[in-house]
Amino acid sequence: MARWTGEWLSTLSSGEAHTGEPSRWPGERLGLPEHGPSSVAGPGRRLLALVVDLVVASLLTAIFTRPDYSDVGGMQAHNLWSLVTWIVITVVPVTFSGFTPGMALAGIRVARLDGHTTVGLWRAALRCVLTFFLIPAIVRNADGRGWHDRLTNTVVVTMR
């Protein structure tokens, strides 16, 4: 992990990334390849990962709290526990491995731009909170990075 980040981080320090010319593909200014492993993940893969994580959270919650669609209070409790479960399956795996179960299925992961191999707890938690509000995750720059990525100095890249 540190090896590939070291390769593309060196282009940032050489000044080639800030020439003022528009980038030809998302991640070019960051020194990432156009296609293949370590390229910027597209919105389709990211959306798939989010949907899978939400479904997994709901299914895990259904094991412990039975959803009763006729009971409004019971459904509110079920939805709250589903949210807590989603937070746990989003923050904990990203902190240590860089990907959630949905990201693993979609073949993407979160990588830090400063070369560290793990994302870390505060970055993973902040990304989770901002993803919950959707807008920070939807609004993207030319490199395909949302506000949550820019605030945490991360980028979502492909693994395969």
Beta strands, then each sheet from edge to edge (+ up, - down):
strand 1: 108-112
strand 2: 154-158
sheet 1: 1+ 2-
end
